[in-house]
Amino acid sequence: MKVLTVTMNPALDREFFVSDFHVNKLHRIHSYEETEMTPGGKGVNVSIALAKLGISSVALGITGGYTGRVVVNELRKISDLITTSFVHIEQETRENIAILDEVNHTITEINSPGPEIDSDTLDHFLKRYEMLLSRVNCVVLSGSLPRGVASDTYGYLVKKAKEKGKIVFMEVIDEYLQPSLPIACPHVLRPDLRAEKVVMGKKLRELEDYVRAAKELIKHGCELVVLSYKIKGDIVATKDEVWHLTTDVEIDSSHLLGIGDTYIAAMIYHRLNVTTEDYIQTAKFGYIAALAKTRKMKKEMPTMDEIKSAAHHCKMEKLE
């Protein structure tokens, strides 16, 4: 087993593909091709993407009730490369809804909060996490935390993984990032900026703000920081360099569902399969994979051939 993905607040994801979606209007789904139900949560999505790339993983998290059992069963069906290790509780796992509209180029998402976790369940989860660390090379920590779990929990999880010599990838919102970084910093950090363009409590508006934020995160101890910059670009930083990655192709905003999970999975693939220690190249491969994913509307990992064909559309500019 190469990778441990952690999804403390998984979900049953429902995607509806609705052309010309409007509020206050009845929209009918006419075929099964216009809707999907899949296991979700950011770490779960990374496990699915990794399996597409031929990489085995164990998916750890907390699931609950009937919905939680559906999430686990559906995840097991996807690939033999995915092993599940979920702590199960009585409260129902959350459901998330995404409405994807190719006419208006929009994604409308409704994410439920999920169950509340008590101290006994959290202790059980943490013991299982520490046990599984001995079986993997790297760890993915991503997504929301369920109610009842302290906002600095990711810091504790990073610290435990690094103590055991594991490479840690993390993608979380600033609410969890700020209290976690003083405890421990992951090797690779891609802050989740979908809902709010904020890093360490500071708003990101201009290019200079993104560069400053990336350099600040590097000072905390990250090896690689990736900040999504507008719809087409990324600001990528290491302790030695800062780059702007962008593309010469137009991107449909309705095709961005799961883009961050694709990015993380591709970077893990690069770290595990390429001998170079160049983190900029790792970020570039993640960007190219994410770019290839934008040709697909569904939450789906592109093939290696699709990733290779997108490579010549990646443009790089060194900023520092």
C-alpha positions in Angstrom: 0.0 0.0 0.0 1.6 3.3 -1.1 -0.8 6.0 0.0 -3.1 6.8 2.9 -5.9 9.2 2.1 -7.7 10.7 5.1 -11.3 12.0 4.7 -12.7 12.8 8.1 -16.0 14.1 6.7 -16.8 11.9 3.6 -19.9 12.3 1.6 -22.3 10.7 -0.9 -21.9 13.0 -3.9 -24.8 13.6 -6.3 -24.0 15.3 -9.6 -26.7 16.6 -11.9 -25.9 17.8 -15.4 -28.5 20.5 -16.2 -28.2 22.7 -19.3 -29.3 26.3 -18.7 -29.9 25.8 -15.0 -32.0 28.6 -13.3 -33.3 28.9 -9.7 -37.1 29.0 -9.1 -37.6 26.7 -12.1 -38.5 23.0 -12.5 -35.7 21.1 -14.1 -36.3 17.4 -15.1 -33.7 14.8 -15.4 -34.5 12.6 -18.5 -31.8 9.9 -18.4 -29.3 8.3 -16.1 -26.5 9.9 -18.1 -27.6 13.3 -16.7 -26.9 12.3 -13.1 -24.3 10.4 -11.1 -24.0 9.2 -7.5 -20.5 8.6 -6.3 -18.5 8.2 -3.0 -17.0 11.6 -2.2 -15.0 13.8 0.1 -11.7 15.1 -1.0 -9.5 12.2 0.3 -11.9 9.7 -1.2 -11.7 11.4 -4.5 -7.9 11.3 -4.4 -8.1 7.5 -3.8 -10.3 7.1 -6.8 -8.0 9.2 -8.9 -4.9 7.3 -7.7 -6.5 4.0 -8.7 -7.0 5.4 -12.2 -3.2 6.0 -12.3 -2.5 2.5 -11.0 -1.5 3.5 -7.4 -2.9 1.6 -4.4 -4.2 3.4 -1.4 -6.1 2.9 1.8 -9.0 5.3 2.4 -9.4 6.2 6.0 -12.3 8.2 7.5 -15.4 8.3 9.5 -18.7 7.1 8.0 -22.2 6.9 9.5 -25.6 5.2 9.1 -27.0 3.8 5.8 -25.5 6.6 3.7 -22.0 5.8 5.1 -22.4 2.1 4.2 -23.3 3.1 0.6 -20.2 5.3 0.4 -18.0 2.5 1.5 -19.6 -0.2 -0.7 -19.5 2.0 -3.8 -15.9 2.9 -3.1 -14.9 -0.8 -2.9 -16.6 -1.4 -6.2 -14.5 1.1 -8.1 -11.1 -0.6 -7.9 -9.2 -3.4 -6.1 -6.4 -0.8 -5.6 -8.6 0.9 -3.0 -8.7 -0.5 0.5 -11.2 1.0 2.9 -10.7 1.5 6.6 -13.6 3.7 7.9 -14.7 4.1 11.5 -18.5 3.7 11.5 -20.9 5.6 13.6 -24.7 5.8 13.8 -25.2 9.4 12.6 -25.7 9.6 8.9 -22.9 10.5 6.5 -23.6 13.8 4.7 -24.8 14.1 1.1 -23.5 16.8 -1.3 -25.2 18.1 -4.4 -23.5 19.6 -7.5 -25.4 21.1 -10.5 -23.2 21.4 -13.5 -24.4 23.7 -16.4 -22.4 23.7 -19.6 -24.6 26.4 -21.1 -24.0 29.0 -18.4 -20.6 27.5 -17.5 -21.4 27.2 -13.8 -21.2 24.8 -10.9 -23.7 25.2 -8.1 -22.8 23.2 -5.0 -24.7 22.4 -1.8 -22.5 20.7 0.8 -24.0 19.3 4.0 -22.2 19.7 7.3 -22.1 16.0 8.2 -22.4 14.3 11.6 -21.0 15.4 14.9 -18.1 13.3 16.2 -17.7 12.4 19.9 -14.3 12.0 21.7 -14.5 8.1 21.7 -15.0 8.1 17.9 -12.1 10.5 17.4 -9.8 8.4 19.6 -10.7 5.3 17.6 -10.0 7.2 14.4 -6.6 8.5 15.6 -5.5 5.1 16.8 -6.3 3.6 13.4 -4.5 6.5 11.7 -1.3 5.9 13.6 -1.5 2.1 12.9 -2.0 2.7 9.2 1.0 5.0 8.9 3.4 2.1 9.1 1.9 0.6 5.9 2.3 3.6 3.5 4.8 5.9 1.9 2.8 9.1 1.9 -0.3 10.6 3.4 -3.1 12.9 2.0 -5.0 15.1 4.4 -7.8 17.0 2.8 -11.3 18.2 3.0 -13.6 19.5 5.8 -13.6 18.4 9.4 -16.8 17.1 11.0 -18.4 18.9 13.8 -16.9 18.1 17.2 -13.3 17.9 15.8 -10.9 20.7 16.7 -9.8 23.0 13.9 -6.1 22.2 14.6 -6.5 18.5 14.1 -4.7 18.5 10.8 -1.6 19.8 12.5 -1.6 16.8 14.8 -2.1 14.4 11.9 0.8 16.0 9.9 3.1 15.9 12.9 2.4 12.1 13.5 3.0 11.3 9.8 6.2 13.3 9.6 7.5 11.7 12.7 7.2 8.4 10.9 9.0 9.7 7.8 6.0 9.9 5.5 5.5 12.5 2.7 2.5 14.6 3.5 0.2 16.3 1.0 -2.5 18.6 2.3 -5.4 20.6 0.8 -7.6 22.4 3.4 -9.4 25.7 3.9 -7.8 28.5 5.9 -10.0 27.8 8.9 -8.0 24.6 9.5 -4.7 25.8 8.0 -4.1 28.7 10.4 -4.2 26.7 13.6 -2.5 23.6 12.1 0.7 25.1 10.7 2.2 26.1 14.0 2.0 22.4 15.0 3.4 20.9 11.8 3.7 21.8 8.2 3.1 19.3 5.3 5.6 18.8 2.6 3.2 19.8 -0.2 0.4 22.2 0.5 -2.4 23.3 -1.8 -4.8 25.5 0.2 -8.4 25.1 -0.8 -9.4 28.5 -2.1 -12.7 27.6 -3.8 -15.0 29.3 -1.3 -12.8 32.1 -0.1 -9.5 33.5 -1.4 -7.8 33.7 2.0 -4.5 32.3 3.3 -3.4 32.7 6.9 -6.2 35.2 7.5 -5.2 37.5 4.6 -7.3 38.2 1.5 -5.7 37.4 -1.8 -6.6 39.8 -4.6 -3.6 40.7 -6.8 -0.8 38.5 -8.1 1.5 40.0 -5.5 -0.8 38.8 -2.7 -0.5 35.2 -4.0 3.3 35.4 -4.3 3.6 36.8 -0.8 1.2 34.1 0.7 3.1 31.3 -1.1 6.5 32.5 0.3 5.0 32.9 3.8 3.8 29.3 3.7 7.3 28.1 2.6 8.8 29.9 5.6 6.5 27.8 7.8 8.3 24.7 6.5 6.5 23.5 3.4 8.6 22.1 0.5 6.1 23.0 -2.2 3.1 25.4 -2.1 0.5 25.6 -4.9 -2.0 28.4 -4.9 -4.8 28.4 -7.4 -4.7 31.8 -9.2 -7.8 32.8 -11.1 -9.4 30.1 -13.3 -6.5 29.2 -15.5 -3.4 29.6 -13.4 -1.4 28.6 -10.3 1.3 30.2 -8.3 3.9 27.6 -7.4 6.7 28.1 -4.8 9.6 26.3 -3.2 12.3 27.8 -1.0 14.3 28.7 -4.1 11.7 29.7 -6.8 8.3 31.1 -7.5 6.6 30.3 -10.8 3.3 31.2 -12.5 1.7 28.3 -14.4 -1.0 29.0 -16.9 -2.4 27.8 -20.2 -3.3 29.0 -23.7 -6.6 27.1 -23.8 -10.0 28.3 -22.6 -11.4 26.5 -19.6 -15.1 25.9 -19.0 -16.0 26.6 -15.4 -18.6 23.9 -15.3 -15.7 21.3 -15.8 -13.9 22.2 -12.6 -15.5 19.7 -10.2 -12.8 17.6 -8.5 -10.0 19.6 -10.1 -8.1 19.9 -6.8 -8.3 16.2 -6.1 -6.9 15.5 -9.6 -4.1 17.9 -9.0 -3.1 16.2 -5.7 -3.3 12.7 -7.1 -1.1 13.6 -10.1 1.5 15.2 -7.8 1.6 12.0 -5.7 2.0 9.9 -8.8 5.0 12.1 -9.8 6.7 11.9 -6.4 6.3 8.1 -6.3 7.3 7.4 -9.9 9.9 10.0 -10.9 13.3 10.0 -9.5 13.8 13.8 -9.6 13.6 15.8 -6.4 12.4 18.9 -8.4 9.2 20.0 -6.7 8.5 22.5 -9.5 8.2 19.6 -11.9 5.9 17.8 -9.5 3.6 20.9 -9.5 3.8 21.1 -13.2 2.7 17.5 -13.6 -0.2 18.2 -11.3 -1.2 21.3 -13.2 -1.1 19.4 -16.6 -3.3 16.6 -15.1 -5.8 19.2 -13.8 -5.7 20.9 -17.2 -6.5 17.5 -18.9 -9.3 17.0 -16.4 -11.0 20.2 -17.6 -11.8 18.5 -20.8 -14.2 16.3 -18.8 -17.4 17.5 -17.1 -17.7 14.6 -14.7 -15.6 14.1 -11.5 -13.2 11.9 -13.4 -9.4 11.4 -13.5 -7.9 11.8 -17.0 -5.9 8.9 -18.5 -2.1 9.1 -18.8 -2.4 9.6 -22.6 -4.8 12.5 -22.0 -2.4 14.0 -19.5 0.5 13.8 -21.9 -1.5 15.4 -24.7 -2.2 18.4 -22.5 1.4 19.0 -21.6 2.2 21.4 -24.5 -0.7 23.7 -23.3 1.1 24.4 -20.0 3.0 27.7 -19.9 5.5 28.6 -17.2 6.8 32.0 -16.2 9.4 32.4 -13.5 8.4 35.2 -11.1 11.3 34.9 -8.6 
